[in-house]
Amino acid sequence: MIVERGEIGCSEFDEHFALAKSTISYHTKLLNAAGLIETRRAGRFFFYRPRLDELGDEFPALAAQLQRT
């Protein structure tokens, strides 16, 4: 979803996945720590965007696959 939309708000995950907010938060923190996404905060909301350029430097095949989906 993050790659498809370019940026996604945290509340949109709640609408699409039957997971606790803490689970979603944990996984987005892992993606951020791995350098796969970047997080920006606007008020009390978080927005996530993919970091495909950085990913492409380290793992070009994976970045190409993600951009095709």
Z-matrix of the N, CA and C atoms (Angstrom, degrees):
N
C 1 1.447
C 2 1.525 1 111.42
N 3 1.307 2 116.32 1 -39.74
C 4 1.465 3 119.55 2 -178.32
C 5 1.526 4 110.49 3 -64.95
N 6 1.315 5 116.95 4 -44.04
C 7 1.460 6 120.79 5 -179.80
C 8 1.525 7 110.58 6 -67.62
N 9 1.323 8 117.54 7 -42.75
C 10 1.465 9 121.39 8 -178.71
C 11 1.521 10 112.50 9 -61.06
N 12 1.316 11 117.37 10 -41.77
C 13 1.462 12 121.16 11 -174.70
C 14 1.521 13 114.12 12 -93.52
N 15 1.302 14 117.09 13 -16.85
C 16 1.455 15 119.36 14 -178.66
C 17 1.514 16 113.10 15 86.24
N 18 1.309 17 116.85 16 -36.60
C 19 1.459 18 122.58 17 173.37
C 20 1.525 19 106.97 18 -157.48
N 21 1.314 20 115.54 19 142.00
C 22 1.458 21 119.57 20 -178.74
C 23 1.524 22 109.23 21 -140.64
N 24 1.312 23 115.64 22 141.67
C 25 1.457 24 121.04 23 177.29
C 26 1.519 25 111.27 24 -83.96
N 27 1.302 26 115.87 25 152.37
C 28 1.463 27 120.61 26 -176.99
C 29 1.523 28 112.08 27 -60.35
N 30 1.312 29 118.07 28 -33.85
C 31 1.460 30 120.45 29 -178.32
C 32 1.524 31 112.68 30 -67.29
N 33 1.329 32 117.24 31 -23.49
C 34 1.466 33 119.88 32 178.90
C 35 1.522 34 111.83 33 -68.96
N 36 1.325 35 117.12 34 -28.31
C 37 1.466 36 119.32 35 176.14
C 38 1.523 37 110.43 36 -64.79
N 39 1.319 38 116.77 37 -38.49
C 40 1.469 39 120.99 38 -179.88
C 41 1.525 40 111.15 39 -59.60
N 42 1.324 41 116.55 40 -36.20
C 43 1.459 42 121.50 41 -178.47
C 44 1.531 43 112.46 42 -71.92
N 45 1.335 44 117.85 43 -26.96
C 46 1.458 45 121.39 44 -173.07
C 47 1.522 46 114.62 45 -104.76
N 48 1.312 47 117.23 46 -19.97
C 49 1.459 48 120.26 47 -175.89
C 50 1.524 49 110.20 48 -126.94
N 51 1.314 50 116.05 49 133.30
C 52 1.470 51 121.60 50 178.19
C 53 1.527 52 108.81 51 -86.11
N 54 1.318 53 115.54 52 65.31
C 55 1.464 54 122.11 53 -179.50
C 56 1.512 55 109.49 54 -127.67
N 57 1.326 56 115.45 55 154.27
C 58 1.460 57 120.02 56 175.37
C 59 1.527 58 109.35 57 -66.38
N 60 1.308 59 116.46 58 149.34
C 61 1.469 60 120.82 59 178.72
C 62 1.525 61 111.36 60 -58.80
N 63 1.326 62 115.81 61 -35.03
C 64 1.462 63 119.07 62 179.13
C 65 1.529 64 111.29 63 -65.27
N 66 1.321 65 117.77 64 -34.06
C 67 1.469 66 121.70 65 177.91
C 68 1.522 67 110.39 66 -68.10
N 69 1.321 68 116.14 67 -44.51
C 70 1.463 69 120.70 68 178.27
C 71 1.527 70 109.67 69 -62.78
N 72 1.312 71 117.19 70 -43.83
C 73 1.452 72 121.61 71 179.47
C 74 1.525 73 111.18 72 -61.24
N 75 1.307 74 116.88 73 -43.12
C 76 1.461 75 121.59 74 179.51
C 77 1.530 76 110.66 75 -60.16
N 78 1.318 77 116.73 76 -46.05
C 79 1.458 78 120.33 77 -177.36
C 80 1.528 79 112.10 78 -69.55
N 81 1.330 80 117.52 79 -37.19
C 82 1.464 81 118.63 80 177.50
C 83 1.528 82 110.51 81 -68.64
N 84 1.329 83 117.67 82 -33.12
C 85 1.468 84 119.97 83 175.66
C 86 1.526 85 110.80 84 -65.03
N 87 1.336 86 116.74 85 -38.82
C 88 1.463 87 120.07 86 176.71
C 89 1.526 88 111.64 87 -64.29
N 90 1.333 89 116.58 88 -44.06
C 91 1.469 90 120.44 89 178.47
C 92 1.530 91 110.69 90 -62.47
N 93 1.318 92 116.27 91 -39.26
C 94 1.459 93 120.99 92 178.46
C 95 1.524 94 110.49 93 -66.53
N 96 1.316 95 116.96 94 -46.19
C 97 1.474 96 120.70 95 179.99
C 98 1.523 97 111.71 96 -62.68
N 99 1.331 98 116.87 97 -31.82
C 100 1.462 99 121.13 98 178.99
C 101 1.528 100 112.11 99 -79.06
N 102 1.337 101 116.92 100 -7.24
C 103 1.461 102 120.52 101 179.59
C 104 1.510 103 114.14 102 82.32
N 105 1.336 104 117.67 103 13.35
C 106 1.463 105 120.91 104 -178.27
C 107 1.521 106 112.86 105 -85.16
N 108 1.333 107 116.51 106 -25.54
C 109 1.465 108 121.01 107 177.33
C 110 1.519 109 108.87 108 -136.30
N 111 1.319 110 115.64 109 164.07
C 112 1.464 111 120.45 110 170.01
C 113 1.518 112 107.17 111 -121.24
N 114 1.296 113 115.06 112 150.36
C 115 1.457 114 121.71 113 -175.45
C 116 1.519 115 109.23 114 -118.31
N 117 1.320 116 115.16 115 135.85
C 118 1.462 117 119.23 116 172.93
C 119 1.516 118 107.83 117 -128.60
N 120 1.303 119 114.80 118 146.32
C 121 1.454 120 120.84 119 -178.08
C 122 1.521 121 109.31 120 -110.85
N 123 1.326 122 115.27 121 134.93
C 124 1.462 123 122.36 122 175.04
C 125 1.525 124 106.61 123 -130.49
N 126 1.322 125 115.61 124 101.44
C 127 1.464 126 119.22 125 -175.26
C 128 1.513 127 110.03 126 68.42
N 129 1.316 128 116.28 127 -123.83
C 130 1.468 129 119.45 128 178.73
C 131 1.522 130 112.67 129 -99.22
N 132 1.320 131 117.26 130 7.23
C 133 1.459 132 121.86 131 -178.58
C 134 1.522 133 111.22 132 -106.52
N 135 1.315 134 114.94 133 149.02
C 136 1.458 135 121.84 134 176.56
C 137 1.517 136 108.81 135 -113.80
N 138 1.318 137 115.28 136 144.00
C 139 1.458 138 122.07 137 177.71
C 140 1.519 139 108.16 138 -126.41
N 141 1.318 140 115.73 139 141.24
C 142 1.458 141 121.05 140 -175.56
C 143 1.517 142 109.36 141 -121.01
N 144 1.329 143 114.63 142 139.56
C 145 1.466 144 119.82 143 177.74
C 146 1.533 145 108.43 144 -136.68
N 147 1.334 146 116.23 145 145.88
C 148 1.474 147 118.79 146 -178.15
C 149 1.517 148 111.58 147 -72.63
N 150 1.308 149 116.10 148 153.36
C 151 1.466 150 122.44 149 177.22
C 152 1.531 151 107.91 150 -114.85
N 153 1.318 152 116.46 151 61.80
C 154 1.458 153 120.95 152 -174.55
C 155 1.521 154 112.71 153 -67.87
N 156 1.324 155 118.32 154 -30.53
C 157 1.464 156 119.72 155 179.02
C 158 1.529 157 110.75 156 -63.42
N 159 1.322 158 115.72 157 -47.67
C 160 1.460 159 119.98 158 179.16
C 161 1.528 160 111.02 159 -66.68
N 162 1.320 161 115.42 160 -39.78
C 163 1.455 162 120.31 161 178.75
C 164 1.531 163 110.50 162 -63.29
N 165 1.326 164 116.41 163 -39.10
C 166 1.459 165 121.07 164 -179.77
C 167 1.514 166 113.21 165 -62.96
N 168 1.322 167 117.01 166 -30.36
C 169 1.462 168 120.46 167 177.62
C 170 1.522 169 111.56 168 -66.55
N 171 1.326 170 116.36 169 -38.85
C 172 1.463 171 121.18 170 -176.60
C 173 1.524 172 112.76 171 -90.79
N 174 1.339 173 116.36 172 -40.06
C 175 1.462 174 121.61 173 -174.55
C 176 1.530 175 109.48 174 -135.64
N 177 1.320 176 117.65 175 75.54
C 178 1.473 177 120.21 176 -173.71
C 179 1.537 178 113.68 177 -60.12
N 180 1.317 179 118.17 178 -37.84
C 181 1.472 180 119.97 179 -179.07
C 182 1.530 181 111.25 180 -66.10
N 183 1.326 182 117.11 181 -40.51
C 184 1.454 183 120.88 182 179.08
C 185 1.522 184 110.33 183 -66.64
N 186 1.314 185 118.07 184 -42.99
C 187 1.461 186 121.31 185 179.12
C 188 1.527 187 110.52 186 -62.57
N 189 1.318 188 117.42 187 -40.93
C 190 1.465 189 120.50 188 178.49
C 191 1.524 190 110.91 189 -63.57
N 192 1.319 191 116.88 190 -40.42
C 193 1.454 192 121.33 191 179.18
C 194 1.519 193 110.39 192 -64.75
N 195 1.303 194 117.95 193 -42.89
C 196 1.458 195 121.07 194 -179.80
C 197 1.522 196 111.89 195 -66.23
N 198 1.313 197 117.64 196 -34.92
C 199 1.458 198 120.85 197 -179.32
C 200 1.516 199 111.76 198 -72.38
N 201 1.325 200 117.95 199 -22.91
C 202 1.464 201 121.59 200 179.49
C 203 1.517 202 112.52 201 -79.11
N 204 1.320 203 118.24 202 -23.32
C 205 1.464 204 120.32 203 -175.31
C 206 1.487 205 112.75 204 -78.46
